[in-house]
């Protein structure tokens, strides 16, 4: 995610240590090949893993194959992996997170015959014709979580523990508070930010802030700290508060304590953008995926909701309100503001 990649524990990896070559069925004659490059080791990072599986599944659907190159969290490693991928001449190279903003432009301009895809971010300015970006409307899904929090709270206080105090992270925190107040005008909101040298991978600091929010009376806490979210979930279990996750289904990490998640359907976005390349549609574009595009949503509205272990599944009456809000956002009746544009 731009200005705040959701990383998990960093493990050492060589610049070209891929994850198993072709991860889809053997390519037939003329079948396209795709290379997925991470900005850091996948490890237990569910977000980066979803990018790998999304690329693999898209490749299979398009009759091709995919390979993964894991970077080791350094710029040189990312460069080495892009250069290796360009040398392999795949149909497209898939990059993920803001760490590739500048590199995507640099290499797309240097290799105009090579197609690139950047997920979860997009460089400022004009996008090269051989680059396609897929970004998310995180604020729409976060608003839906706020609806749940506003209906579940008993203290009329909600809070967010996020990574950095910048407009991008307010896409989650502000929208969560806005959704809560839409169904419960009495709700007050508190937002705390991890900051420091490791804002997206410090569970101890995230837990400390979550305890502060809970001790101030909030009984609903939104975790937007990436690899630090586990600390927020621990605080929720200790205090009896309810927590909310991001990017993927995090409910299994603390069943009963995690209500729902604002998730990104990377698989939907990767398949859409790779399909546009295979079909020869023009590039140089940035596409935003929200509820209407089925690129951003909440776990409780997915086809796997019943087995998600999310606490919201015990509240069908609240889910009905969430679906109603979702439909109004899709139709345009409710417009959730984007804090990045406002800032």
C-alpha positions as a Python dict, from the first residue, in 0.01 Angstrom:
ca = {
    (1, 'X'): (0, 0, 0),
    (2, 'X'): (131, 341, -88),
    (3, 'X'): (310, 526, 195),
    (4, 'X'): (253, 232, 422),
    (5, 'X'): (322, -121, 296),
    (6, 'X'): (165, -378, 521),
    (7, 'X'): (469, -588, 600),
    (8, 'X'): (504, -883, 833),
    (9, 'X'): (823, -1017, 991),
    (10, 'X'): (1119, -959, 759),
    (11, 'X'): (1331, -1263, 680),
    (12, 'X'): (1648, -1278, 473),
    (13, 'X'): (1611, -1369, 107),
    (14, 'X'): (1843, -1346, -191),
    (15, 'X'): (1749, -1102, -461),
    (16, 'X'): (1649, -1374, -702),
    (17, 'X'): (1513, -1627, -457),
    (18, 'X'): (1183, -1697, -628),
    (19, 'X'): (908, -1914, -489),
    (20, 'X'): (912, -2214, -713),
    (21, 'X'): (928, -2108, -1077),
    (22, 'X'): (609, -2181, -1270),
    (23, 'X'): (329, -2210, -1018),
    (24, 'X'): (53, -2277, -1269),
    (25, 'X'): (3, -2567, -1512),
    (26, 'X'): (267, -2605, -1781),
    (27, 'X'): (238, -2343, -2050),
    (28, 'X'): (115, -2450, -2386),
    (29, 'X'): (250, -2316, -2713),
    (30, 'X'): (220, -1940, -2709),
    (31, 'X'): (79, -1930, -2355),
    (32, 'X'): (167, -1609, -2169),
    (33, 'X'): (413, -1601, -1881),
    (34, 'X'): (384, -1355, -1593),
    (35, 'X'): (641, -1265, -1326),
    (36, 'X'): (530, -1140, -985),
    (37, 'X'): (787, -938, -785),
    (38, 'X'): (743, -855, -418),
    (39, 'X'): (894, -555, -243),
    (40, 'X'): (1001, -770, 55),
    (41, 'X'): (1008, -1138, 158),
    (42, 'X'): (662, -1294, 166),
    (43, 'X'): (719, -1483, 491),
    (44, 'X'): (392, -1464, 685),
    (45, 'X'): (284, -1147, 503),
    (46, 'X'): (-65, -1242, 387),
    (47, 'X'): (-90, -936, 166),
    (48, 'X'): (215, -1027, -43),
    (49, 'X'): (104, -1391, -49),
    (50, 'X'): (-231, -1285, -193),
    (51, 'X'): (-44, -1109, -472),
    (52, 'X'): (137, -1432, -552),
    (53, 'X'): (-177, -1645, -555),
    (54, 'X'): (-365, -1378, -748),
    (55, 'X'): (-99, -1372, -1020),
    (56, 'X'): (-89, -1751, -1030),
    (57, 'X'): (-466, -1782, -1060),
    (58, 'X'): (-487, -1510, -1324),
    (59, 'X'): (-214, -1680, -1525),
    (60, 'X'): (-400, -2010, -1509),
    (61, 'X'): (-724, -1844, -1621),
    (62, 'X'): (-540, -1689, -1916),
    (63, 'X'): (-376, -2018, -2016),
    (64, 'X'): (-29, -1924, -1900),
    (65, 'X'): (221, -1961, -1617),
    (66, 'X'): (361, -1745, -1339),
    (67, 'X'): (681, -1713, -1141),
    (68, 'X'): (752, -1520, -821),
    (69, 'X'): (1069, -1326, -738),
    (70, 'X'): (1089, -1222, -373),
    (71, 'X'): (1291, -912, -290),
    (72, 'X'): (1474, -874, 38),
    (73, 'X'): (1340, -532, 141),
    (74, 'X'): (1616, -333, -33),
    (75, 'X'): (1607, -117, -342),
    (76, 'X'): (1896, -308, -498),
    (77, 'X'): (1716, -639, -455),
    (78, 'X'): (1404, -496, -620),
    (79, 'X'): (1614, -365, -909),
    (80, 'X'): (1788, -700, -953),
    (81, 'X'): (1458, -881, -963),
    (82, 'X'): (1309, -642, -1218),
    (83, 'X'): (1617, -675, -1438),
    (84, 'X'): (1600, -1054, -1417),
    (85, 'X'): (1231, -1044, -1504),
    (86, 'X'): (1286, -811, -1800),
    (87, 'X'): (1558, -1046, -1930),
    (88, 'X'): (1306, -1334, -1919),
    (89, 'X'): (1070, -1131, -2146),
    (90, 'X'): (738, -1236, -1988),
    (91, 'X'): (403, -1111, -2110),
    (92, 'X'): (384, -886, -1804),
    (93, 'X'): (570, -808, -1483),
    (94, 'X'): (349, -761, -1175),
    (95, 'X'): (482, -533, -898),
    (96, 'X'): (318, -462, -563),
    (97, 'X'): (317, -165, -317),
    (98, 'X'): (444, 192, -330),
    (99, 'X'): (805, 73, -304),
    (100, 'X'): (788, 24, -681),
    (101, 'X'): (644, 367, -768),
    (102, 'X'): (967, 514, -903),
    (103, 'X'): (1111, 185, -1027),
    (104, 'X'): (799, 104, -1227),
    (105, 'X'): (831, 428, -1422),
    (106, 'X'): (1206, 394, -1464),
    (107, 'X'): (1194, 42, -1605),
    (108, 'X'): (875, 93, -1805),
    (109, 'X'): (1036, 388, -1984),
    (110, 'X'): (1362, 199, -2035),
    (111, 'X'): (1180, -108, -2177),
    (112, 'X'): (879, 20, -2374),
    (113, 'X'): (808, -324, -2522),
    (114, 'X'): (768, -483, -2179),
    (115, 'X'): (429, -461, -2004),
    (116, 'X'): (417, -376, -1632),
    (117, 'X'): (142, -387, -1367),
    (118, 'X'): (164, -209, -1032),
    (119, 'X'): (-78, -315, -758),
    (120, 'X'): (-186, -109, -455),
    (121, 'X'): (-14, 208, -568),
    (122, 'X'): (54, 434, -866),
    (123, 'X'): (330, 685, -935),
    (124, 'X'): (246, 1053, -946),
    (125, 'X'): (219, 1219, -1284),
    (126, 'X'): (180, 1059, -1624),
    (127, 'X'): (178, 679, -1627),
    (128, 'X'): (388, 523, -1910),
    (129, 'X'): (185, 356, -2183),
    (130, 'X'): (319, 12, -2090),
    (131, 'X'): (227, 45, -1720),
    (132, 'X'): (-112, -21, -1562),
    (133, 'X'): (-193, 60, -1199),
    (134, 'X'): (-458, -94, -978),
    (135, 'X'): (-538, 94, -657),
    (136, 'X'): (-809, 50, -394),
    (137, 'X'): (-1086, 258, -240),
    (138, 'X'): (-999, 151, 114),
    (139, 'X'): (-1226, 420, 256),
    (140, 'X'): (-1543, 251, 129),
    (141, 'X'): (-1481, -81, 305),
    (142, 'X'): (-1361, 101, 618),
    (143, 'X'): (-1689, 292, 628),
    (144, 'X'): (-1877, -40, 634),
    (145, 'X'): (-1666, -157, 929),
    (146, 'X'): (-1758, 166, 1101),
    (147, 'X'): (-2126, 86, 1052),
    (148, 'X'): (-2067, -241, 1235),
    (149, 'X'): (-1873, -66, 1513),
    (150, 'X'): (-2138, 202, 1557),
    (151, 'X'): (-2406, -62, 1602),
    (152, 'X'): (-2199, -288, 1828),
    (153, 'X'): (-2046, -31, 2064),
    (154, 'X'): (-2181, -10, 2416),
    (155, 'X'): (-1960, 277, 2525),
    (156, 'X'): (-2027, 497, 2221),
    (157, 'X'): (-1650, 520, 2176),
    (158, 'X'): (-1447, 377, 1890),
    (159, 'X'): (-1081, 407, 1802),
    (160, 'X'): (-817, 332, 1542),
    (161, 'X'): (-453, 235, 1580),
    (162, 'X'): (-288, 311, 1244),
    (163, 'X'): (69, 316, 1119),
    (164, 'X'): (137, 678, 1022),
    (165, 'X'): (-51, 1004, 1065),
    (166, 'X'): (-79, 1093, 696),
    (167, 'X'): (-386, 1134, 471),
    (168, 'X'): (-339, 789, 319),
    (169, 'X'): (-392, 613, 653),
    (170, 'X'): (-685, 837, 729),
    (171, 'X'): (-858, 652, 444),
    (172, 'X'): (-912, 384, 708),
    (173, 'X'): (-935, 576, 1035),
    (174, 'X'): (-1153, 870, 927),
    (175, 'X'): (-1385, 648, 723),
    (176, 'X'): (-1425, 405, 1013),
    (177, 'X'): (-1535, 691, 1241),
    (178, 'X'): (-1764, 832, 971),
    (179, 'X'): (-1937, 497, 925),
    (180, 'X'): (-1984, 458, 1299),
    (181, 'X'): (-2142, 802, 1332),
    (182, 'X'): (-2372, 734, 1036),
    (183, 'X'): (-2563, 482, 1249),
    (184, 'X'): (-2482, 619, 1595),
    (185, 'X'): (-2437, 999, 1612),
    (186, 'X'): (-2327, 974, 1978),
    (187, 'X'): (-2003, 798, 1882),
    (188, 'X'): (-1674, 967, 1972),
    (189, 'X'): (-1353, 866, 1800),
    (190, 'X'): (-986, 849, 1894),
    (191, 'X'): (-701, 784, 1651),
    (192, 'X'): (-345, 693, 1753),
    (193, 'X'): (-49, 627, 1522),
    (194, 'X'): (254, 400, 1564),
    (195, 'X'): (508, 613, 1376),
    (196, 'X'): (878, 555, 1438),
    (197, 'X'): (1118, 357, 1224),
    (198, 'X'): (891, 55, 1181),
    (199, 'X'): (530, 178, 1174),
    (200, 'X'): (396, -128, 989),
    (201, 'X'): (582, -397, 1180),
    (202, 'X'): (583, -310, 1551),
    (203, 'X'): (324, -526, 1734),
    (204, 'X'): (451, -417, 2076),
    (205, 'X'): (395, -49, 2005),
    (206, 'X'): (62, -122, 1832),
    (207, 'X'): (-54, -316, 2139),
    (208, 'X'): (50, -35, 2371),
    (209, 'X'): (-155, 215, 2171),
    (210, 'X'): (-453, -20, 2148),
    (211, 'X'): (-449, -58, 2527),
    (212, 'X'): (-446, 321, 2558),
    (213, 'X'): (-748, 350, 2329),
    (214, 'X'): (-935, 77, 2518),
    (215, 'X'): (-851, 224, 2858),
    (216, 'X'): (-995, 554, 2736),
    (217, 'X'): (-1326, 376, 2687),
    (218, 'X'): (-1327, 260, 2327),
    (219, 'X'): (-1474, -88, 2293),
    (220, 'X'): (-1426, -106, 1913),
    (221, 'X'): (-1068, -74, 1780),
    (222, 'X'): (-964, -71, 1414),
    (223, 'X'): (-616, -216, 1351),
    (224, 'X'): (-436, -56, 1056),
    (225, 'X'): (-71, -134, 1132),
    (226, 'X'): (11, -423, 900),
    (227, 'X'): (252, -655, 1075),
    (228, 'X'): (167, -484, 1403),
    (229, 'X'): (-199, -580, 1393),
    (230, 'X'): (-135, -885, 1608),
    (231, 'X'): (-54, -651, 1896),
    (232, 'X'): (-389, -477, 1857),
    (233, 'X'): (-567, -812, 1859),
    (234, 'X'): (-384, -913, 2178),
    (235, 'X'): (-497, -590, 2343),
    (236, 'X'): (-854, -656, 2235),
    (237, 'X'): (-851, -1002, 2393),
    (238, 'X'): (-704, -868, 2717),
    (239, 'X'): (-950, -579, 2752),
    (240, 'X'): (-1263, -736, 2606),
    (241, 'X'): (-1275, -486, 2322),
    (242, 'X'): (-1365, -586, 1969),
    (243, 'X'): (-1112, -538, 1690),
    (244, 'X'): (-1122, -498, 1311),
    (245, 'X'): (-852, -600, 1061),
    (246, 'X'): (-740, -505, 711),
    (247, 'X'): (-632, -635, 371),
    (248, 'X'): (-711, -1005, 430),
    (249, 'X'): (-931, -1208, 665),
    (250, 'X'): (-757, -1173, 1002),
    (251, 'X'): (-1045, -1313, 1209),
    (252, 'X'): (-878, -1656, 1259),
    (253, 'X'): (-597, -1481, 1448),
    (254, 'X'): (-831, -1406, 1739),
    (255, 'X'): (-1174, -1570, 1692),
    (256, 'X'): (-1441, -1393, 1889),
    (257, 'X'): (-1233, -1076, 1927),
    (258, 'X'): (-1214, -970, 1560),
    (259, 'X'): (-1541, -849, 1411),
    (260, 'X'): (-1456, -812, 1042),
    (261, 'X'): (-1193, -687, 797),
    (262, 'X'): (-1163, -427, 521),
    (263, 'X'): (-1010, -645, 251),
    (264, 'X'): (-847, -591, -85),
    (265, 'X'): (-934, -834, -363),
    (266, 'X'): (-590, -837, -520),
    (267, 'X'): (-689, -1146, -718),
    (268, 'X'): (-969, -953, -888),
    (269, 'X'): (-741, -659, -971),
    (270, 'X'): (-450, -869, -1102),
    (271, 'X'): (-676, -1075, -1325),
    (272, 'X'): (-849, -766, -1462),
    (273, 'X'): (-523, -587, -1547),
    (274, 'X'): (-349, -893, -1692),
    (275, 'X'): (-656, -968, -1902),
    (276, 'X'): (-641, -615, -2043),
    (277, 'X'): (-280, -678, -2145),
    (278, 'X'): (-356, -1012, -2309),
    (279, 'X'): (-647, -854, -2496),
    (280, 'X'): (-427, -570, -2617),
    (281, 'X'): (-618, -289, -2452),
    (282, 'X'): (-435, 46, -2407),
    (283, 'X'): (-220, 96, -2098),
    (284, 'X'): (-95, 407, -1924),
    (285, 'X'): (-388, 386, -1686),
    (286, 'X'): (-472, 386, -1315),
    (287, 'X'): (-791, 208, -1211),
    (288, 'X'): (-946, 241, -865),
    (289, 'X'): (-1129, -62, -727),
    (290, 'X'): (-1397, -18, -464),
    (291, 'X'): (-1723, -185, -368),
    (292, 'X'): (-1879, -140, -712),
    (293, 'X'): (-1576, -295, -883),
    (294, 'X'): (-1561, -575, -624),
    (295, 'X'): (-1197, -491, -557),
    (296, 'X'): (-1253, -362, -202),
    (297, 'X'): (-1503, -513, 38),
    (298, 'X'): (-1540, -659, 388),
    (299, 'X'): (-1496, -1024, 478),
    (300, 'X'): (-1859, -1060, 587),
    (301, 'X'): (-1979, -983, 234),
    (302, 'X'): (-1761, -1240, 58),
    (303, 'X'): (-1856, -1588, -56),
    (304, 'X'): (-1642, -1737, 223),
    (305, 'X'): (-1802, -1534, 503),
    (306, 'X'): (-1970, -1829, 674),
    (307, 'X'): (-1636, -1993, 752),
    (308, 'X'): (-1447, -1671, 822),
    (309, 'X'): (-1459, -1695, 1206),
    (310, 'X'): (-1552, -1327, 1212),
    (311, 'X'): (-1763, -1223, 1511),
    (312, 'X'): (-2001, -1020, 1293),
    (313, 'X'): (-2147, -1341, 1153),
    (314, 'X'): (-2340, -1381, 1479),
    (315, 'X'): (-2525, -1056, 1410),
    (316, 'X'): (-2741, -1101, 1099),
    (317, 'X'): (-2942, -789, 1178),
    (318, 'X'): (-2625, -579, 1164),
    (319, 'X'): (-2513, -750, 843),
    (320, 'X'): (-2843, -642, 689),
    (321, 'X'): (-2751, -280, 770),
    (322, 'X'): (-2404, -332, 623),
    (323, 'X'): (-2549, -466, 298),
    (324, 'X'): (-2784, -170, 285),
    (325, 'X'): (-2494, 73, 326),
    (326, 'X'): (-2291, -119, 66),
    (327, 'X'): (-2573, -92, -186),
    (328, 'X'): (-2610, 281, -125),
    (329, 'X'): (-2236, 338, -178),
    (330, 'X'): (-2245, 138, -501),
    (331, 'X'): (-2548, 333, -627),
    (332, 'X'): (-2392, 666, -533),
    (333, 'X'): (-2654, 751, -272),
    (334, 'X'): (-2376, 749, -10),
    (335, 'X'): (-2047, 907, -112),
    (336, 'X'): (-1757, 830, 122),
    (337, 'X'): (-1494, 1107, 91),
    (338, 'X'): (-1135, 1015, 12),
    (339, 'X'): (-909, 1174, 279),
    (340, 'X'): (-615, 1167, 35),
    (341, 'X'): (-795, 1396, -208),
    (342, 'X'): (-926, 1612, 74),
    (343, 'X'): (-574, 1642, 217),
}
